[in-house]
Amino acid sequence: MTQEEADNDRQLGLYQIAVKEQWPDIEQVKLIWHSLLFNKELISSRTEVQIDELQKRIAEKVREIESCTDFPPKKSVLCDWCDFQNICPLWKHPKEMETLPVNEYKKDPGVQLVAKYKKLEEGKNELKEEIQKIEEEQEKIKEATIEFAEREKISIIDGPEAQLKVDIKEELRAPTRAEDQETWEKLRSLLIQEGKYEEVSTVHGSMVNYRIKNKIWPPDFIERVQQFLKYQITKTVRLLKK
Protein backbone atom coordinates (compact mmCIF):
# COMPACT_ATOMS: atom_id res chain seq x y z
CA MET A 1 0.00 0.00 0.00
CA THR A 2 1.23 3.47 -0.87
CA GLN A 3 0.99 6.49 1.44
CA GLU A 4 -1.72 7.97 -0.80
CA GLU A 5 -3.75 4.75 -0.59
CA ALA A 6 -3.38 4.69 3.19
CA ASP A 7 -4.49 8.33 3.49
CA ASN A 8 -7.65 7.53 1.50
CA ASP A 9 -8.41 4.09 2.96
CA ARG A 10 -11.98 3.92 4.21
CA GLN A 11 -11.35 1.13 6.71
CA LEU A 12 -8.64 3.09 8.54
CA GLY A 13 -10.97 6.10 8.71
CA LEU A 14 -13.68 3.94 10.28
CA TYR A 15 -11.21 2.81 12.95
CA GLN A 16 -10.60 6.45 13.86
CA ILE A 17 -14.35 7.06 14.17
CA ALA A 18 -14.66 4.03 16.47
CA VAL A 19 -11.72 5.14 18.64
CA LYS A 20 -13.10 8.70 19.01
CA GLU A 21 -16.53 7.38 19.97
CA GLN A 22 -15.01 5.07 22.59
CA TRP A 23 -12.63 7.72 23.96
CA PRO A 24 -14.07 11.20 23.13
CA ASP A 25 -11.28 13.07 24.93
CA ILE A 26 -8.55 11.79 22.59
CA GLU A 27 -7.05 14.67 20.63
CA GLN A 28 -5.03 12.78 18.04
CA VAL A 29 -5.32 9.34 16.43
CA LYS A 30 -2.54 7.66 14.47
CA LEU A 31 -3.72 5.10 11.94
CA ILE A 32 -0.87 2.62 11.46
CA TRP A 33 -0.86 0.05 8.69
CA HIS A 34 1.51 -2.81 9.48
CA SER A 35 2.92 -4.61 6.43
CA LEU A 36 4.20 -7.83 8.02
CA LEU A 37 5.60 -9.27 4.81
CA PHE A 38 7.95 -6.31 4.30
CA ASN A 39 8.31 -5.34 7.98
CA LYS A 40 7.17 -1.78 7.29
CA GLU A 41 4.62 0.61 8.73
CA LEU A 42 2.54 3.35 7.12
CA ILE A 43 1.22 6.06 9.43
CA SER A 44 -1.85 8.02 8.41
CA SER A 45 -4.38 10.36 10.01
CA ARG A 46 -7.72 12.04 9.27
CA THR A 47 -8.88 15.61 9.90
CA GLU A 48 -12.32 16.37 11.34
CA VAL A 49 -13.45 17.48 7.87
CA GLN A 50 -12.31 14.17 6.37
CA ILE A 51 -14.10 12.24 9.10
CA ASP A 52 -17.34 14.18 8.49
CA GLU A 53 -17.10 13.46 4.74
CA LEU A 54 -16.43 9.78 5.42
CA GLN A 55 -19.45 9.51 7.74
CA LYS A 56 -21.65 11.08 5.06
CA ARG A 57 -20.42 8.61 2.43
CA ILE A 58 -20.95 5.68 4.78
CA ALA A 59 -24.48 6.88 5.60
CA GLU A 60 -25.25 7.15 1.88
CA LYS A 61 -23.93 3.63 1.32
CA VAL A 62 -26.04 2.31 4.22
CA ARG A 63 -29.18 3.92 2.75
CA GLU A 64 -28.32 2.47 -0.67
CA ILE A 65 -27.93 -1.03 0.79
CA GLU A 66 -31.12 -0.78 2.86
CA SER A 67 -33.11 0.31 -0.20
CA CYS A 68 -32.02 -2.72 -2.25
CA THR A 69 -34.63 -5.31 -3.13
CA ASP A 70 -32.59 -7.42 -5.56
CA PHE A 71 -29.49 -9.30 -4.38
CA PRO A 72 -27.88 -11.13 -7.33
CA PRO A 73 -25.40 -13.82 -6.26
CA LYS A 74 -21.70 -13.27 -6.88
CA LYS A 75 -19.36 -16.23 -7.04
CA SER A 76 -16.15 -15.98 -5.01
CA VAL A 77 -13.70 -18.08 -2.98
CA LEU A 78 -16.00 -17.57 0.02
CA CYS A 79 -18.57 -19.86 -1.62
CA ASP A 80 -16.59 -22.87 -0.37
CA TRP A 81 -17.55 -21.95 3.23
CA CYS A 82 -21.23 -21.28 2.47
CA ASP A 83 -23.93 -23.56 3.91
CA PHE A 84 -26.64 -22.33 1.52
CA GLN A 85 -25.36 -23.62 -1.81
CA ASN A 86 -28.38 -25.91 -2.09
CA ILE A 87 -30.68 -22.88 -2.53
CA CYS A 88 -28.23 -20.52 -4.30
CA PRO A 89 -28.94 -19.87 -8.01
CA LEU A 90 -25.22 -20.33 -8.76
CA TRP A 91 -24.85 -23.65 -6.97
CA LYS A 92 -28.26 -25.31 -6.71
CA HIS A 93 -28.21 -27.26 -9.99
CA PRO A 94 -24.51 -28.30 -9.86
CA LYS A 95 -24.99 -29.57 -6.31
CA GLU A 96 -28.09 -31.56 -7.32
CA MET A 97 -26.19 -33.10 -10.25
CA GLU A 98 -23.34 -34.24 -7.99
CA THR A 99 -25.67 -36.76 -6.32
CA LEU A 100 -27.02 -38.35 -9.52
CA PRO A 101 -25.76 -41.53 -11.18
CA VAL A 102 -24.10 -41.00 -14.59
CA ASN A 103 -27.13 -42.14 -16.64
CA GLU A 104 -29.57 -39.91 -14.75
CA TYR A 105 -27.09 -37.02 -14.97
CA LYS A 106 -26.96 -37.26 -18.77
CA LYS A 107 -30.78 -37.33 -19.00
CA ASP A 108 -31.25 -34.16 -16.95
CA PRO A 109 -32.78 -31.38 -19.16
CA GLY A 110 -30.32 -28.79 -17.89
CA VAL A 111 -27.32 -31.02 -18.56
CA GLN A 112 -28.60 -31.71 -22.08
CA LEU A 113 -29.01 -27.99 -22.79
CA VAL A 114 -25.44 -27.30 -21.68
CA ALA A 115 -24.11 -30.17 -23.79
CA LYS A 116 -25.94 -28.95 -26.93
CA TYR A 117 -24.82 -25.36 -26.40
CA LYS A 118 -21.22 -26.45 -25.84
CA LYS A 119 -21.24 -28.47 -29.05
CA LEU A 120 -22.56 -25.51 -31.04
CA GLU A 121 -20.00 -23.17 -29.46
CA GLU A 122 -17.19 -25.54 -30.40
CA GLY A 123 -18.57 -25.63 -33.95
CA LYS A 124 -18.56 -21.82 -34.07
CA ASN A 125 -14.95 -21.70 -32.91
CA GLU A 126 -13.93 -24.20 -35.58
CA LEU A 127 -15.65 -22.06 -38.23
CA LYS A 128 -13.92 -18.92 -36.92
CA GLU A 129 -10.55 -20.61 -37.31
CA GLU A 130 -11.48 -21.72 -40.83
CA ILE A 131 -12.70 -18.22 -41.76
CA GLN A 132 -9.46 -16.72 -40.45
CA LYS A 133 -7.45 -19.09 -42.63
CA ILE A 134 -9.58 -18.16 -45.66
CA GLU A 135 -9.15 -14.43 -45.00
CA GLU A 136 -5.38 -14.83 -44.65
CA GLU A 137 -5.29 -16.66 -47.99
CA GLN A 138 -7.45 -13.93 -49.56
CA GLU A 139 -4.99 -11.27 -48.38
CA LYS A 140 -2.15 -13.11 -50.13
CA ILE A 141 -4.23 -13.28 -53.32
CA LYS A 142 -5.06 -9.55 -53.03
CA GLU A 143 -1.36 -8.70 -52.85
CA ALA A 144 -0.64 -10.86 -55.90
CA THR A 145 -3.62 -9.33 -57.72
CA ILE A 146 -2.40 -5.76 -57.11
CA GLU A 147 1.11 -6.66 -58.28
CA PHE A 148 -0.32 -8.27 -61.45
CA ALA A 149 -2.56 -5.26 -62.19
CA GLU A 150 0.28 -2.78 -61.71
CA ARG A 151 2.64 -4.80 -63.86
CA GLU A 152 0.12 -5.23 -66.68
CA LYS A 153 -1.26 -1.68 -66.26
CA ILE A 154 -4.84 -2.90 -65.96
CA SER A 155 -7.64 -2.38 -63.42
CA ILE A 156 -9.99 -5.28 -64.29
CA ILE A 157 -8.76 -8.88 -64.24
CA ASP A 158 -11.01 -11.41 -65.91
CA GLY A 159 -11.87 -14.82 -64.48
CA PRO A 160 -14.49 -17.57 -64.67
CA GLU A 161 -17.92 -16.16 -63.71
CA ALA A 162 -16.35 -13.14 -62.01
CA GLN A 163 -13.76 -10.38 -62.26
CA LEU A 164 -11.44 -8.61 -59.86
CA LYS A 165 -11.38 -4.81 -59.90
CA VAL A 166 -8.24 -3.12 -58.62
CA ASP A 167 -8.44 0.50 -57.46
CA ILE A 168 -5.27 2.44 -56.69
CA LYS A 169 -5.82 5.93 -55.33
CA GLU A 170 -3.36 8.59 -54.28
CA GLU A 171 -4.92 11.16 -52.02
CA LEU A 172 -4.13 13.58 -49.26
CA ARG A 173 -4.82 12.36 -45.76
CA ALA A 174 -5.21 14.33 -42.56
CA PRO A 175 -3.29 12.90 -39.58
CA THR A 176 -5.29 11.36 -36.78
CA ARG A 177 -4.88 12.63 -33.25
CA ALA A 178 -3.29 9.33 -32.20
CA GLU A 179 -0.73 9.43 -35.02
CA ASP A 180 0.47 13.03 -34.71
CA GLN A 181 -1.27 15.08 -32.03
CA GLU A 182 0.80 18.23 -32.63
CA THR A 183 0.01 18.41 -36.37
CA TRP A 184 -3.61 17.43 -35.74
CA GLU A 185 -4.04 20.28 -33.25
CA LYS A 186 -2.39 22.82 -35.60
CA LEU A 187 -4.72 21.81 -38.43
CA ARG A 188 -7.70 21.90 -36.06
CA SER A 189 -6.72 25.40 -34.88
CA LEU A 190 -6.44 26.61 -38.48
CA LEU A 191 -9.88 25.22 -39.37
CA ILE A 192 -11.42 26.88 -36.30
CA GLN A 193 -9.65 30.18 -37.01
CA GLU A 194 -10.96 30.28 -40.58
CA GLY A 195 -14.49 29.18 -39.64
CA LYS A 196 -14.20 25.83 -41.47
CA TYR A 197 -14.17 23.53 -38.46
CA GLU A 198 -17.86 22.59 -38.51
CA GLU A 199 -17.69 21.82 -42.24
CA VAL A 200 -15.35 18.91 -41.68
CA SER A 201 -16.73 17.66 -38.33
CA THR A 202 -13.48 18.15 -36.38
CA VAL A 203 -10.40 16.99 -38.33
CA HIS A 204 -12.14 14.38 -40.48
CA GLY A 205 -9.79 13.14 -43.20
CA SER A 206 -12.43 12.27 -45.81
CA MET A 207 -14.23 15.60 -45.43
CA VAL A 208 -10.99 17.59 -45.64
CA ASN A 209 -9.91 15.66 -48.74
CA TYR A 210 -13.32 16.11 -50.39
CA ARG A 211 -13.18 19.91 -50.02
CA ILE A 212 -9.64 20.08 -51.37
CA LYS A 213 -10.29 17.72 -54.29
CA ASN A 214 -13.44 19.55 -55.35
CA LYS A 215 -11.90 23.00 -54.69
CA ILE A 216 -14.72 24.00 -52.34
CA TRP A 217 -12.32 26.08 -50.26
CA PRO A 218 -10.36 29.11 -51.58
CA PRO A 219 -6.96 28.22 -53.16
CA ASP A 220 -4.90 30.11 -50.58
CA PHE A 221 -6.70 28.34 -47.71
CA ILE A 222 -6.25 24.94 -49.41
CA GLU A 223 -2.54 25.64 -49.66
CA ARG A 224 -2.34 26.39 -45.94
CA VAL A 225 -4.25 23.21 -45.07
CA GLN A 226 -2.10 21.01 -47.31
CA GLN A 227 0.99 21.65 -45.22
CA PHE A 228 -0.57 19.48 -42.53
CA LEU A 229 -1.56 16.64 -44.87
CA LYS A 230 0.30 13.61 -46.15
CA TYR A 231 -0.09 11.76 -49.43
CA GLN A 232 -1.35 8.23 -49.00
CA ILE A 233 -1.78 5.49 -51.59
CA THR A 234 -4.67 3.09 -51.01
CA LYS A 235 -5.02 -0.12 -52.96
CA THR A 236 -8.24 -2.13 -52.92
CA VAL A 237 -9.48 -5.26 -54.64
CA ARG A 238 -13.18 -5.97 -55.23
CA LEU A 239 -14.89 -9.04 -56.65
CA LEU A 240 -17.36 -8.26 -59.46
CA LYS A 241 -19.95 -10.52 -61.04
CA LYS A 242 -19.89 -10.81 -64.81
Residue pairs with C-beta under 8 A, 6 or more apart in sequence:
1 9
1 33
1 35
1 42
3 42
3 44
6 12
6 31
6 33
6 42
6 44
7 44
9 31
9 33
9 44
10 54
10 57
10 58
12 31
12 33
12 44
12 46
13 31
13 46
13 50
13 51
13 54
14 54
14 58
15 31
16 29
16 31
16 45
16 46
16 51
17 51
17 54
17 55
19 26
19 29
20 26
20 29
20 51
28 45
29 45
29 46
30 43
30 44
30 45
31 43
31 44
31 45
31 46
32 41
32 42
32 43
32 44
33 41
33 42
33 43
33 44
34 41
35 41
35 42
46 54
73 88
73 89
73 90
75 90
79 85
79 88
79 90
79 91
82 88
82 91
85 91
85 92
85 95
86 92
86 95
93 110
97 105
97 108
97 110
97 111
100 108
105 111
106 112
142 237
145 157
145 164
145 166
145 237
146 166
146 168
146 235
146 237
148 157
149 155
149 157
149 166
149 168
150 168
154 166
155 165
155 166
155 167
155 168
156 163
156 164
156 165
156 166
156 240
157 163
157 164
157 165
157 166
161 241
161 242
162 239
162 240
162 241
162 242
163 239
163 240
163 241
163 242
164 237
164 238
164 239
164 240
165 237
165 238
165 239
165 240
166 235
166 236
166 237
167 234
167 235
167 236
167 237
167 238
168 233
168 234
168 235
169 233
169 234
169 235
170 231
170 232
170 233
171 209
171 213
171 231
171 232
171 234
172 208
172 209
172 212
172 226
172 229
172 230
172 231
172 232
173 205
173 209
173 229
173 230
173 231
173 232
174 184
174 187
174 203
174 204
174 205
174 208
174 209
174 228
174 229
175 183
175 184
175 187
175 203
175 228
175 229
175 230
176 184
176 203
176 205
177 184
177 185
177 203
183 228
184 203
186 228
187 203
187 225
187 228
187 229
188 197
188 202
188 203
190 224
190 225
190 228
191 197
191 199
191 200
191 203
191 225
194 221
196 211
196 217
196 221
199 207
199 211
200 207
200 208
200 211
201 207
208 225
208 229
210 216
211 217
211 222
212 222
212 225
212 226
212 229
215 222
217 225
